[in-house]
Amino acid sequence: ALSYVAQARLGATYYFLNQLENARRALEHALLRAQDARDESESAFCFLQFGNVAFDAGDFVQAASNYEACLVHARGVNDFYLMTDAYNNLAFTAARRGDLKRARVLLFGRTRARAE
């Protein structure tokens, strides 16, 4: 059986291949195992990828929810890379929904994340 880290990367690979359902299944499995292992960074990675899958499926509310969950986990372990990705993707999501003011605020928050 694949480790949960490998399973999460498999999910990301499926996402990049536009196999969204396969990505979702792999990420669900990886997230459960990462949470069992109390691996906050890997949980954050999974939520980021879930957000990407939802975004590409046009579910911007779910995408934003997943990016917010990514931020919670990434902040817990000071994972600035994932925090930056989550802020950036939240900004894209807000822009896609027509909320350009929020998108600008989120991009500023992304810059702040590096200094926290």
C-alpha positions as CSV (number, residue, x, y, z in Angstrom):
1,A,0.0,0.0,0.0
2,L,1.1,3.5,-0.7
3,S,2.1,5.8,2.1
4,Y,-0.3,8.7,2.7
5,V,2.3,11.1,1.4
6,A,2.6,9.1,-1.9
7,Q,-1.2,8.8,-2.0
8,A,-1.5,12.6,-1.7
9,R,1.0,13.1,-4.5
10,L,-0.9,10.6,-6.6
11,G,-4.0,12.7,-6.0
12,A,-2.2,15.8,-7.2
13,T,-1.0,13.9,-10.2
14,Y,-4.5,12.9,-11.1
15,Y,-5.6,16.5,-10.7
16,F,-2.9,17.6,-13.1
17,L,-4.1,14.9,-15.6
18,N,-7.6,16.3,-15.2
19,Q,-8.9,13.1,-13.6
20,L,-10.8,14.9,-10.9
21,E,-12.7,11.9,-9.5
22,N,-9.5,9.8,-9.2
23,A,-7.8,12.8,-7.6
24,R,-10.7,13.2,-5.1
25,R,-10.5,9.5,-4.1
26,A,-6.8,9.5,-3.7
27,L,-6.8,12.7,-1.6
28,E,-9.7,11.4,0.6
29,H,-7.6,8.3,1.4
30,A,-4.4,10.4,2.0
31,L,-6.2,13.0,4.2
32,L,-7.7,10.4,6.5
33,R,-4.3,8.8,7.0
34,A,-2.5,12.1,7.4
35,Q,-5.1,13.1,10.1
36,D,-4.6,9.8,11.8
37,A,-0.8,10.5,11.8
38,R,-1.5,14.1,13.0
39,D,0.5,15.4,10.0
40,E,-0.6,19.0,9.7
41,S,1.6,19.8,6.7
42,E,0.3,16.8,4.7
43,S,-3.3,17.6,5.8
44,A,-2.8,21.2,4.5
45,F,-1.4,19.8,1.2
46,C,-4.5,17.6,0.8
47,F,-6.9,20.5,1.5
48,L,-5.0,22.6,-1.0
49,Q,-5.4,19.9,-3.7
50,F,-9.1,19.4,-2.7
51,G,-9.5,23.1,-3.3
52,N,-7.9,22.9,-6.7
53,V,-10.2,20.0,-7.7
54,A,-13.3,21.9,-6.5
55,F,-12.1,25.1,-8.3
56,D,-11.7,23.2,-11.6
57,A,-15.1,21.6,-11.2
58,G,-16.6,25.1,-10.8
59,D,-17.5,24.8,-7.2
60,F,-15.9,28.0,-5.9
61,V,-17.6,27.9,-2.5
62,Q,-16.2,24.4,-1.8
63,A,-12.8,25.5,-3.2
64,A,-12.7,28.5,-0.8
65,S,-13.6,26.2,2.1
66,N,-10.8,23.8,1.3
67,Y,-8.3,26.6,0.9
68,E,-9.3,28.0,4.3
69,A,-8.9,24.5,5.8
70,C,-5.4,24.4,4.2
71,L,-4.6,27.7,5.9
72,V,-5.6,26.4,9.3
73,H,-3.4,23.4,9.0
74,A,-0.5,25.2,7.3
75,R,-0.4,27.9,10.0
76,G,-0.2,25.3,12.7
77,V,3.2,24.1,11.4
78,N,4.4,27.5,9.9
79,D,4.3,26.0,6.3
80,F,4.8,29.3,4.4
81,Y,4.8,27.6,1.0
82,L,1.3,26.1,1.6
83,M,0.1,29.3,3.2
84,T,1.2,31.3,0.2
85,D,-0.5,28.9,-2.2
86,A,-3.7,28.9,-0.2
87,Y,-3.8,32.8,-0.1
88,N,-3.1,32.9,-3.8
89,N,-5.8,30.4,-4.6
90,L,-8.3,32.1,-2.4
91,A,-7.6,35.3,-4.3
92,F,-8.1,33.5,-7.6
93,T,-11.4,32.1,-6.3
94,A,-12.6,35.5,-5.1
95,A,-11.7,37.1,-8.4
96,R,-13.5,34.3,-10.3
97,R,-16.6,35.1,-8.2
98,G,-16.3,38.7,-9.1
99,D,-15.0,40.0,-5.7
100,L,-11.9,41.9,-6.8
101,K,-11.7,43.8,-3.6
102,R,-11.4,40.6,-1.6
103,A,-8.9,39.2,-4.1
104,R,-6.6,42.2,-3.5
105,V,-6.9,41.8,0.3
106,L,-6.1,38.1,0.0
107,L,-3.0,38.8,-2.1
108,F,-1.9,41.3,0.5
109,G,-2.5,38.5,3.1
110,R,-0.4,36.2,1.1
111,T,2.5,38.6,1.3
112,R,2.0,39.0,5.1
113,A,2.1,35.2,5.5
114,R,5.8,35.2,4.7
115,A,6.5,37.6,7.5
116,E,4.4,35.8,10.2
